[in-house]
Amino acid sequence: MLNDEEAEEDGIKISGRLFGFLLLGIALVFVGIAVLAVVSIVLGGSGSVGGIILIGPLPIVFGSGPDAAWLIAISVILTISCITLFLIMNKRYRRK
């Protein structure tokens, strides 16, 4: 049977800075949702939504509202640029 010290060694070790960034990202998502909800209520409830969900190589594009086309276009551009940046950084890392 494992004692407490051995049980703590099992698992993934992450740095405190990485964990802080993770918590900051989660907090920013919730703050953004709250800001959008308040602004939507104050300005009359009109809003648009658009985005992309990537499941492996298959993109799922969605949007709703009067400005959804712009939001979907921006989402597609950001997704393509992020994938391109990932591939470039991956090649640079493998060279070393």
Distance bins in CASP14 RR format, pairs under 12 A and 6 or more apart:
PFRMAT RR
TARGET T0000
AUTHOR 0000-0000-0000
RMODE 2
METHOD distances of the structure
MODEL  1
1 7 0 0 0 0 1 0 0 0 0 0 0
2 8 0 0 0 0 1 0 0 0 0 0 0
2 9 0 0 0 0 1 0 0 0 0 0 0
2 10 1 0 0 1 0 0 0 0 0 0 0
3 9 0 0 0 0 0 1 0 0 0 0 0
3 10 0 0 0 0 0 1 0 0 0 0 0
4 10 0 0 0 0 0 1 0 0 0 0 0
12 18 0 0 0 0 0 1 0 0 0 0 0
12 19 0 0 0 0 0 1 0 0 0 0 0
13 19 0 0 0 0 0 1 0 0 0 0 0
14 20 0 0 0 0 1 0 0 0 0 0 0
14 21 0 0 0 0 0 1 0 0 0 0 0
14 22 0 0 0 0 1 0 0 0 0 0 0
14 23 0 0 0 0 0 1 0 0 0 0 0
15 21 0 0 0 0 1 0 0 0 0 0 0
15 22 0 0 0 0 0 1 0 0 0 0 0
16 22 0 0 0 0 1 0 0 0 0 0 0
16 23 0 0 0 0 1 0 0 0 0 0 0
16 24 0 0 0 0 0 1 0 0 0 0 0
17 23 0 0 0 0 0 1 0 0 0 0 0
17 24 0 0 0 0 0 1 0 0 0 0 0
18 24 0 0 0 0 0 1 0 0 0 0 0
18 25 0 0 0 0 0 1 0 0 0 0 0
19 25 0 0 0 0 0 1 0 0 0 0 0
19 26 0 0 0 0 0 1 0 0 0 0 0
20 26 0 0 0 0 1 0 0 0 0 0 0
20 27 0 0 0 0 1 0 0 0 0 0 0
20 28 0 0 0 0 0 1 0 0 0 0 0
21 27 0 0 0 0 0 1 0 0 0 0 0
21 28 0 0 0 0 0 1 0 0 0 0 0
22 28 0 0 0 0 0 1 0 0 0 0 0
22 29 0 0 0 0 0 1 0 0 0 0 0
23 29 0 0 0 0 0 1 0 0 0 0 0
23 30 0 0 0 0 0 1 0 0 0 0 0
24 30 0 0 0 0 0 1 0 0 0 0 0
24 31 0 0 0 0 0 1 0 0 0 0 0
25 31 0 0 0 0 1 0 0 0 0 0 0
25 32 0 0 0 0 0 1 0 0 0 0 0
26 32 0 0 0 0 0 1 0 0 0 0 0
26 33 0 0 0 0 0 1 0 0 0 0 0
27 33 0 0 0 0 0 1 0 0 0 0 0
27 34 0 0 0 0 0 1 0 0 0 0 0
28 34 0 0 0 0 0 1 0 0 0 0 0
28 35 0 0 0 0 0 1 0 0 0 0 0
29 35 0 0 0 0 0 1 0 0 0 0 0
29 36 0 0 0 0 0 1 0 0 0 0 0
30 36 0 0 0 0 0 1 0 0 0 0 0
30 37 0 0 0 0 0 1 0 0 0 0 0
31 37 0 0 0 0 0 1 0 0 0 0 0
31 38 0 0 0 0 0 1 0 0 0 0 0
32 38 0 0 0 0 1 0 0 0 0 0 0
32 39 0 0 0 0 1 0 0 0 0 0 0
32 40 0 0 0 0 0 1 0 0 0 0 0
33 39 0 0 0 0 0 1 0 0 0 0 0
33 40 0 0 0 0 0 1 0 0 0 0 0
33 49 0 0 0 0 0 1 0 0 0 0 0
34 40 0 0 0 0 0 1 0 0 0 0 0
34 41 0 0 0 0 0 1 0 0 0 0 0
35 41 0 0 0 0 0 1 0 0 0 0 0
35 42 0 0 0 0 0 1 0 0 0 0 0
35 43 0 0 0 0 0 1 0 0 0 0 0
36 42 0 0 0 0 0 1 0 0 0 0 0
36 43 0 0 0 0 0 1 0 0 0 0 0
36 45 0 0 0 0 0 1 0 0 0 0 0
36 46 0 0 0 0 0 1 0 0 0 0 0
36 47 0 0 0 0 1 0 0 0 0 0 0
36 48 0 0 0 0 0 1 0 0 0 0 0
36 49 0 0 0 0 1 0 0 0 0 0 0
37 43 0 0 0 0 0 1 0 0 0 0 0
37 44 0 0 0 0 0 1 0 0 0 0 0
37 45 0 0 0 0 1 0 0 0 0 0 0
37 47 0 0 0 0 0 1 0 0 0 0 0
38 44 0 0 0 0 0 1 0 0 0 0 0
38 45 0 0 0 0 0 1 0 0 0 0 0
39 45 0 0 0 0 1 0 0 0 0 0 0
39 46 0 0 0 0 0 1 0 0 0 0 0
39 47 0 0 0 0 1 0 0 0 0 0 0
40 46 1 0 0 1 0 0 0 0 0 0 0
40 47 1 0 0 1 0 0 0 0 0 0 0
40 48 0 0 0 0 0 1 0 0 0 0 0
40 49 0 0 0 0 0 1 0 0 0 0 0
41 47 0 0 0 0 0 1 0 0 0 0 0
45 65 0 0 0 0 0 1 0 0 0 0 0
45 66 0 0 0 0 0 1 0 0 0 0 0
46 64 0 0 0 0 0 1 0 0 0 0 0
46 65 0 0 0 0 1 0 0 0 0 0 0
46 66 1 0 0 1 0 0 0 0 0 0 0
46 67 0 0 0 0 1 0 0 0 0 0 0
47 63 0 0 0 0 0 1 0 0 0 0 0
47 64 0 0 0 0 1 0 0 0 0 0 0
47 65 1 0 0 1 0 0 0 0 0 0 0
47 66 1 0 0 1 0 0 0 0 0 0 0
47 67 1 0 0 1 0 0 0 0 0 0 0
47 68 0 0 0 0 1 0 0 0 0 0 0
47 71 0 0 0 0 1 0 0 0 0 0 0
48 62 0 0 0 0 0 1 0 0 0 0 0
48 63 1 0 0 1 0 0 0 0 0 0 0
48 64 1 0 0 1 0 0 0 0 0 0 0
48 65 1 0 1 0 0 0 0 0 0 0 0
48 66 1 0 1 0 0 0 0 0 0 0 0
48 67 1 1 0 0 0 0 0 0 0 0 0
48 68 1 0 1 0 0 0 0 0 0 0 0
48 69 0 0 0 0 1 0 0 0 0 0 0
48 70 1 0 0 1 0 0 0 0 0 0 0
48 71 1 0 1 0 0 0 0 0 0 0 0
48 72 0 0 0 0 1 0 0 0 0 0 0
48 74 0 0 0 0 0 1 0 0 0 0 0
48 75 0 0 0 0 0 1 0 0 0 0 0
49 61 0 0 0 0 0 1 0 0 0 0 0
49 62 1 0 0 1 0 0 0 0 0 0 0
49 63 1 0 1 0 0 0 0 0 0 0 0
49 64 1 0 1 0 0 0 0 0 0 0 0
49 65 1 0 0 1 0 0 0 0 0 0 0
49 66 0 0 0 0 0 1 0 0 0 0 0
49 67 0 0 0 0 1 0 0 0 0 0 0
49 68 1 0 0 1 0 0 0 0 0 0 0
49 69 0 0 0 0 0 1 0 0 0 0 0
49 70 0 0 0 0 0 1 0 0 0 0 0
49 71 1 0 0 1 0 0 0 0 0 0 0
49 72 0 0 0 0 1 0 0 0 0 0 0
49 75 0 0 0 0 0 1 0 0 0 0 0
50 60 0 0 0 0 0 1 0 0 0 0 0
50 61 0 0 0 0 1 0 0 0 0 0 0
50 62 1 0 1 0 0 0 0 0 0 0 0
50 63 1 1 0 0 0 0 0 0 0 0 0
50 64 1 0 0 1 0 0 0 0 0 0 0
50 65 0 0 0 0 1 0 0 0 0 0 0
50 66 0 0 0 0 0 1 0 0 0 0 0
50 67 0 0 0 0 1 0 0 0 0 0 0
50 68 1 0 1 0 0 0 0 0 0 0 0
50 69 0 0 0 0 1 0 0 0 0 0 0
50 70 0 0 0 0 1 0 0 0 0 0 0
50 71 1 1 0 0 0 0 0 0 0 0 0
50 72 1 0 1 0 0 0 0 0 0 0 0
50 73 0 0 0 0 1 0 0 0 0 0 0
50 74 0 0 0 0 1 0 0 0 0 0 0
50 75 1 0 0 1 0 0 0 0 0 0 0
50 76 0 0 0 0 0 1 0 0 0 0 0
50 78 0 0 0 0 0 1 0 0 0 0 0
50 79 0 0 0 0 0 1 0 0 0 0 0
51 59 0 0 0 0 1 0 0 0 0 0 0
51 60 0 0 0 0 1 0 0 0 0 0 0
51 61 1 0 0 1 0 0 0 0 0 0 0
51 62 1 0 1 0 0 0 0 0 0 0 0
51 63 1 0 0 1 0 0 0 0 0 0 0
51 64 0 0 0 0 0 1 0 0 0 0 0
51 68 0 0 0 0 1 0 0 0 0 0 0
51 69 0 0 0 0 0 1 0 0 0 0 0
51 70 0 0 0 0 0 1 0 0 0 0 0
51 71 1 0 0 1 0 0 0 0 0 0 0
51 72 1 0 0 1 0 0 0 0 0 0 0
51 73 0 0 0 0 0 1 0 0 0 0 0
51 74 0 0 0 0 1 0 0 0 0 0 0
51 75 1 0 1 0 0 0 0 0 0 0 0
51 76 0 0 0 0 1 0 0 0 0 0 0
51 77 0 0 0 0 0 1 0 0 0 0 0
51 78 0 0 0 0 1 0 0 0 0 0 0
51 79 0 0 0 0 1 0 0 0 0 0 0
52 58 0 0 0 0 0 1 0 0 0 0 0
52 59 1 0 1 0 0 0 0 0 0 0 0
52 60 1 0 0 1 0 0 0 0 0 0 0
52 61 1 0 1 0 0 0 0 0 0 0 0
52 62 1 0 0 1 0 0 0 0 0 0 0
52 63 0 0 0 0 1 0 0 0 0 0 0
52 71 0 0 0 0 0 1 0 0 0 0 0
52 72 1 0 0 1 0 0 0 0 0 0 0
52 73 0 0 0 0 0 1 0 0 0 0 0
52 74 0 0 0 0 1 0 0 0 0 0 0
52 75 1 0 1 0 0 0 0 0 0 0 0
52 76 1 0 0 1 0 0 0 0 0 0 0
52 77 0 0 0 0 0 1 0 0 0 0 0
52 78 0 0 0 0 1 0 0 0 0 0 0
52 79 1 0 1 0 0 0 0 0 0 0 0
52 80 0 0 0 0 1 0 0 0 0 0 0
52 82 0 0 0 0 0 1 0 0 0 0 0
52 83 0 0 0 0 0 1 0 0 0 0 0
53 59 1 0 0 1 0 0 0 0 0 0 0
53 60 1 0 1 0 0 0 0 0 0 0 0
53 61 0 0 0 0 1 0 0 0 0 0 0
53 62 1 0 0 1 0 0 0 0 0 0 0
53 63 0 0 0 0 0 1 0 0 0 0 0
53 75 0 0 0 0 1 0 0 0 0 0 0
53 79 0 0 0 0 1 0 0 0 0 0 0
54 60 1 0 0 1 0 0 0 0 0 0 0
54 61 0 0 0 0 0 1 0 0 0 0 0
54 75 0 0 0 0 0 1 0 0 0 0 0
54 76 0 0 0 0 0 1 0 0 0 0 0
54 78 0 0 0 0 0 1 0 0 0 0 0
54 79 1 0 0 1 0 0 0 0 0 0 0
54 80 0 0 0 0 0 1 0 0 0 0 0
54 82 0 0 0 0 1 0 0 0 0 0 0
54 83 0 0 0 0 1 0 0 0 0 0 0
54 86 0 0 0 0 0 1 0 0 0 0 0
56 79 0 0 0 0 0 1 0 0 0 0 0
56 83 0 0 0 0 0 1 0 0 0 0 0
57 79 0 0 0 0 0 1 0 0 0 0 0
57 83 0 0 0 0 1 0 0 0 0 0 0
59 72 0 0 0 0 0 1 0 0 0 0 0
59 75 0 0 0 0 1 0 0 0 0 0 0
59 76 0 0 0 0 1 0 0 0 0 0 0
59 79 1 0 0 1 0 0 0 0 0 0 0
59 80 0 0 0 0 1 0 0 0 0 0 0
59 83 0 0 0 0 0 1 0 0 0 0 0
60 72 0 0 0 0 0 1 0 0 0 0 0
60 75 0 0 0 0 0 1 0 0 0 0 0
60 76 0 0 0 0 0 1 0 0 0 0 0
60 79 0 0 0 0 0 1 0 0 0 0 0
61 68 0 0 0 0 0 1 0 0 0 0 0
61 69 0 0 0 0 0 1 0 0 0 0 0
61 71 0 0 0 0 0 1 0 0 0 0 0
61 72 1 0 1 0 0 0 0 0 0 0 0
61 73 0 0 0 0 1 0 0 0 0 0 0
61 74 0 0 0 0 0 1 0 0 0 0 0
61 75 1 0 0 1 0 0 0 0 0 0 0
61 76 1 0 0 1 0 0 0 0 0 0 0
61 79 0 0 0 0 1 0 0 0 0 0 0
62 68 0 0 0 0 1 0 0 0 0 0 0
62 71 0 0 0 0 1 0 0 0 0 0 0
62 72 1 0 0 1 0 0 0 0 0 0 0
62 75 0 0 0 0 1 0 0 0 0 0 0
62 76 0 0 0 0 0 1 0 0 0 0 0
63 69 0 0 0 0 1 0 0 0 0 0 0
63 70 0 0 0 0 0 1 0 0 0 0 0
63 71 1 0 0 1 0 0 0 0 0 0 0
63 72 1 0 1 0 0 0 0 0 0 0 0
63 73 0 0 0 0 0 1 0 0 0 0 0
63 74 0 0 0 0 0 1 0 0 0 0 0
63 75 0 0 0 0 1 0 0 0 0 0 0
63 76 0 0 0 0 0 1 0 0 0 0 0
64 71 0 0 0 0 1 0 0 0 0 0 0
64 72 0 0 0 0 1 0 0 0 0 0 0
65 71 0 0 0 0 1 0 0 0 0 0 0
65 72 0 0 0 0 0 1 0 0 0 0 0
67 73 0 0 0 0 0 1 0 0 0 0 0
67 74 0 0 0 0 0 1 0 0 0 0 0
68 74 0 0 0 0 0 1 0 0 0 0 0
68 75 0 0 0 0 0 1 0 0 0 0 0
69 75 0 0 0 0 0 1 0 0 0 0 0
69 76 0 0 0 0 0 1 0 0 0 0 0
70 76 0 0 0 0 0 1 0 0 0 0 0
70 77 0 0 0 0 0 1 0 0 0 0 0
71 77 0 0 0 0 0 1 0 0 0 0 0
71 78 0 0 0 0 0 1 0 0 0 0 0
72 78 0 0 0 0 0 1 0 0 0 0 0
72 79 0 0 0 0 0 1 0 0 0 0 0
73 79 0 0 0 0 0 1 0 0 0 0 0
73 80 0 0 0 0 0 1 0 0 0 0 0
74 80 0 0 0 0 0 1 0 0 0 0 0
74 81 0 0 0 0 0 1 0 0 0 0 0
75 81 0 0 0 0 0 1 0 0 0 0 0
75 82 0 0 0 0 0 1 0 0 0 0 0
76 82 0 0 0 0 0 1 0 0 0 0 0
76 83 0 0 0 0 0 1 0 0 0 0 0
77 83 0 0 0 0 0 1 0 0 0 0 0
77 84 0 0 0 0 0 1 0 0 0 0 0
78 84 0 0 0 0 0 1 0 0 0 0 0
78 85 0 0 0 0 0 1 0 0 0 0 0
79 85 0 0 0 0 0 1 0 0 0 0 0
79 86 0 0 0 0 0 1 0 0 0 0 0
80 86 0 0 0 0 0 1 0 0 0 0 0
80 87 0 0 0 0 0 1 0 0 0 0 0
81 87 0 0 0 0 0 1 0 0 0 0 0
81 88 0 0 0 0 0 1 0 0 0 0 0
82 88 0 0 0 0 0 1 0 0 0 0 0
82 89 0 0 0 0 0 1 0 0 0 0 0
83 89 0 0 0 0 0 1 0 0 0 0 0
83 90 0 0 0 0 0 1 0 0 0 0 0
84 90 0 0 0 0 0 1 0 0 0 0 0
84 91 0 0 0 0 0 1 0 0 0 0 0
85 91 0 0 0 0 0 1 0 0 0 0 0
85 92 0 0 0 0 0 1 0 0 0 0 0
86 92 0 0 0 0 0 1 0 0 0 0 0
86 93 0 0 0 0 0 1 0 0 0 0 0
87 93 0 0 0 0 0 1 0 0 0 0 0
87 94 0 0 0 0 0 1 0 0 0 0 0
88 94 0 0 0 0 0 1 0 0 0 0 0
88 95 0 0 0 0 0 1 0 0 0 0 0
89 95 0 0 0 0 0 1 0 0 0 0 0
89 96 0 0 0 0 0 1 0 0 0 0 0
90 96 0 0 0 0 0 1 0 0 0 0 0
END
